[in-house]
């Protein structure tokens, strides 16, 4: 996502504190991973490492 797109949606997102246990990711990284998954049709388990594990 572009910086301009991110600037528009970032204020709409909740804070980065996790509500449940586990590792928390940067909102932008998560949104980029979701976009990649739906653009490519790949399975979650096959996402590139740049989106985390």
MMTF fields as JSON, N, C-alpha, C and O atoms, coordinates in Angstrom:
{
  "mmtfVersion": "1.0.0",
  "mmtfProducer": "UNKNOWN",
  "numBonds": 211,
  "numAtoms": 212,
  "numGroups": 53,
  "numChains": 1,
  "numModels": 1,
  "chainsPerModel": [1],
  "groupsPerChain": [53],
  "chainIdList": ["A"],
  "bondAtomList": [4, 2, 8, 6, 12, 10, 16, 14, 20, 18, 24, 22, 28, 26, 32, 30, 36, 34, 40, 38, 44, 42, 48, 46, 52, 50, 56, 54, 60, 58, 64, 62, 68, 66, 72, 70, 76, 74, 80, 78, 84, 82, 88, 86, 92, 90, 96, 94, 100, 98, 104, 102, 108, 106, 112, 110, 116, 114, 120, 118, 124, 122, 128, 126, 132, 130, 136, 134, 140, 138, 144, 142, 148, 146, 152, 150, 156, 154, 160, 158, 164, 162, 168, 166, 172, 170, 176, 174, 180, 178, 184, 182, 188, 186, 192, 190, 196, 194, 200, 198, 204, 202, 208, 206],
  "bondOrderList": [1, 1, 1, 1, 1, 1, 1, 1, 1, 1, 1, 1, 1, 1, 1, 1, 1, 1, 1, 1, 1, 1, 1, 1, 1, 1, 1, 1, 1, 1, 1, 1, 1, 1, 1, 1, 1, 1, 1, 1, 1, 1, 1, 1, 1, 1, 1, 1, 1, 1, 1, 1],
  "groupList": [{"groupName": "UNK", "atomNameList": ["N", "CA", "C", "O"], "elementList": ["N", "C", "C", "O"], "formalChargeList": [0, 0, 0, 0], "bondAtomList": [1, 0, 2, 1, 3, 2], "bondOrderList": [1, 1, 2], "singleLetterCode": "X", "chemCompType": "L-PEPTIDE LINKING"}],
  "groupTypeList": [0, 0, 0, 0, 0, 0, 0, 0, 0, 0, 0, 0, 0, 0, 0, 0, 0, 0, 0, 0, 0, 0, 0, 0, 0, 0, 0, 0, 0, 0, 0, 0, 0, 0, 0, 0, 0, 0, 0, 0, 0, 0, 0, 0, 0, 0, 0, 0, 0, 0, 0, 0, 0],
  "groupIdList": [1, 2, 3, 4, 5, 6, 7, 8, 9, 10, 11, 12, 13, 14, 15, 16, 17, 18, 19, 20, 21, 22, 23, 24, 25, 26, 27, 28, 29, 30, 31, 32, 33, 34, 35, 36, 37, 38, 39, 40, 41, 42, 43, 44, 45, 46, 47, 48, 49, 50, 51, 52, 53],
  "secStructList": [7, 7, 2, 2, 2, 2, 2, 2, 2, 4, 4, 4, 1, 7, 7, 1, 7, 7, 1, 1, 1, 1, 7, 7, 7, 7, 2, 2, 2, 2, 2, 2, 2, 2, 2, 2, 2, 2, 2, 2, 7, 7, 7, 4, 4, 4, 7, 7, 4, 4, 4, 7, 7],
  "xCoordList": [0.847, 0.0, 0.901, 1.997, 0.439, 1.239, 1.178, 0.3, 2.122, 2.115, 0.85, 0.313, 0.377, -0.845, -2.058, -2.898, -2.154, -3.258, -3.18, -4.19, -1.985, -1.794, -2.188, -2.822, -1.826, -2.155, -3.66, -4.121, -4.417, -5.884, -6.519, -7.502, -5.976, -6.631, -6.033, -6.722, -4.788, -4.154, -4.953, -5.09, -5.488, -6.243, -7.525, -8.078, -7.991, -9.232, -9.012, -9.971, -7.759, -7.441, -7.269, -6.913, -7.525, -7.324, -5.838, -4.988, -5.532, -4.13, -3.492, -4.181, -2.199, -1.476, -1.342, -0.62, -2.009, -1.929, -2.776, -3.945, -2.18, -2.95, -4.064, -3.894, -5.184, -6.314, -6.208, -6.771, -5.486, -5.279, -3.78, -2.976, -3.42, -2.003, -1.511, -2.303, -0.232, 0.358, 1.139, 1.187, 1.737, 2.557, 1.679, 0.758, 1.962, 1.216, 2.059, 3.274, 1.43, 2.113, 1.696, 0.66, 2.499, 2.189, 0.927, 0.814, -0.014, -1.257, -0.973, -1.623, -0.01, 0.278, 0.767, 0.391, 1.599, 2.091, 0.934, 0.885, 0.019, -1.129, -2.013, -2.431, -2.295, -3.141, -2.462, -3.119, -1.152, -0.42, -0.488, -0.642, -0.374, -0.453, -1.84, -1.958, -2.877, -4.246, -4.443, -5.016, -3.973, -4.101, -3.354, -3.869, -2.14, -1.357, -2.097, -2.171, -2.639, -3.344, -4.516, -4.704, -5.295, -6.473, -6.142, -6.884, -5.05, -4.639, -4.06, -4.235, -3.369, -2.689, -3.457, -3.253, -4.341, -5.068, -4.25, -4.67, -3.095, -2.241, -2.873, -3.738, -2.439, -2.904, -2.105, -0.971, -2.714, -2.032, -0.667, 0.299, -0.588, 0.656, 1.763, 2.94, 1.409, 2.395, 2.72, 3.325, 2.329, 2.678, 4.196, 4.866, 4.745, 6.187, 6.632, 5.852, 7.88, 8.419, 8.351, 8.318, 8.329, 8.301, 7.044, 7.001, 6.011, 4.78, 4.778, 3.753, 5.869, 5.955, 5.637, 5.507, 5.518, 5.244, 4.017, 3.639],
  "yCoordList": [-1.154, 0.0, 1.226, 1.206, 2.261, 3.485, 4.238, 3.995, 5.153, 5.971, 6.821, 7.041, 7.296, 8.112, 7.285, 7.767, 6.05, 5.175, 4.895, 4.934, 4.616, 4.326, 5.526, 5.354, 6.72, 7.93, 8.108, 8.687, 7.621, 7.756, 6.743, 7.06, 5.532, 4.516, 4.37, 3.904, 4.748, 4.554, 5.163, 4.511, 6.382, 6.957, 6.185, 6.368, 5.345, 4.597, 3.294, 2.663, 2.898, 1.611, 1.742, 2.81, 0.644, 0.671, 0.751, 0.587, 1.005, 1.043, -0.323, -1.294, -0.391, -1.621, -2.578, -3.57, -2.307, -3.215, -4.448, -4.334, -5.633, -6.855, -7.052, -6.775, -7.523, -7.831, -9.263, -9.597, -10.089, -11.478, -11.742, -10.918, -12.881, -13.224, -13.513, -13.722, -13.521, -13.781, -12.576, -11.536, -12.734, -11.667, -10.677, -11.071, -9.415, -8.367, -7.852, -7.706, -7.58, -7.063, -5.623, -5.161, -4.962, -3.618, -3.698, -4.579, -2.793, -2.807, -2.795, -3.506, -1.996, -1.882, -3.211, -3.595, -3.912, -5.215, -6.202, -6.958, -6.194, -7.1, -6.777, -7.682, -5.499, -5.11, -5.447, -5.906, -5.224, -5.596, -7.105, -7.544, -7.902, -9.359, -9.793, -10.67, -9.193, -9.516, -9.165, -9.951, -7.993, -7.586, -8.552, -8.939, -8.949, -9.889, -11.214, -11.783, -11.7, -12.983, -12.964, -13.907, -11.897, -11.846, -11.483, -11.853, -10.771, -10.46, -11.68, -11.849, -12.533, -13.68, -14.986, -15.923, -15.049, -16.287, -17.32, -18.47, -16.923, -17.854, -18.226, -17.513, -19.327, -19.729, -18.958, -18.548, -18.768, -18.026, -18.624, -17.893, -19.924, -20.596, -20.333, -20.512, -19.916, -19.686, -18.208, -17.86, -17.346, -15.93, -15.767, -16.496, -14.837, -14.586, -14.183, -13.625, -14.469, -14.184, -12.708, -12.37, -11.815, -10.382, -9.977, -8.896, -10.836, -10.564, -11.218, -11.208, -11.769, -12.426, -13.907, -14.444, -14.546, -15.986, -16.327, -17.496],
  "zCoordList": [0.0, 0.0, 0.0, 0.559, -0.614, -0.683, 0.642, 1.47, 0.828, 2.039, 2.117, 3.203, 0.974, 0.958, 1.385, 2.145, 0.904, 1.304, 2.801, 3.503, 3.276, 4.691, 5.555, 6.596, 5.141, 5.898, 6.05, 7.034, 5.097, 5.171, 6.118, 6.788, 6.183, 7.014, 8.41, 9.317, 8.606, 9.916, 11.066, 12.102, 10.937, 12.059, 12.402, 13.487, 11.512, 11.741, 12.509, 12.953, 12.664, 13.278, 14.785, 15.283, 15.52, 16.975, 17.305, 16.429, 18.581, 18.97, 18.745, 18.431, 18.904, 18.584, 19.758, 19.661, 20.842, 21.982, 21.7, 21.332, 21.874, 21.606, 22.616, 23.803, 22.149, 23.03, 23.559, 24.602, 22.827, 23.235, 23.289, 22.852, 23.823, 23.858, 22.447, 21.528, 22.296, 20.99, 20.505, 21.161, 19.365, 18.802, 18.051, 17.336, 18.213, 17.525, 16.381, 16.512, 15.279, 14.107, 13.867, 14.343, 13.146, 12.679, 11.822, 10.969, 12.039, 11.256, 9.758, 8.992, 9.348, 7.913, 7.352, 6.244, 8.109, 7.658, 7.504, 6.533, 8.444, 8.387, 7.181, 6.459, 6.963, 5.831, 4.509, 3.575, 4.423, 3.207, 2.97, 1.83, 4.032, 3.897, 3.429, 2.573, 3.979, 3.559, 2.088, 1.333, 1.682, 0.278, -0.629, -1.678, -0.236, -1.038, -1.169, -2.258, -0.069, -0.074, -1.051, -1.82, -1.021, -1.885, -3.328, -4.239, -3.552, -4.922, -5.621, -6.828, -4.866, -5.472, -5.322, -6.095, -4.329, -4.08, -3.319, -3.185, -2.824, -2.095, -0.752, -0.245, -0.197, 1.128, 2.179, 1.934, 3.351, 4.418, 4.729, 4.947, 4.75, 5.109, 4.086, 4.399, 2.882, 1.828, 1.6, 0.586, 2.523, 2.387, 2.431, 3.162, 1.673, 1.724, 3.131, 3.902, 3.45, 4.782, 5.145, 6.328, 4.149, 4.459, 5.219, 5.806, 5.216, 5.948, 7.323, 8.005, 7.73, 9.031, 8.907, 7.807, 10.045, 10.008, 10.792, 10.868]
}
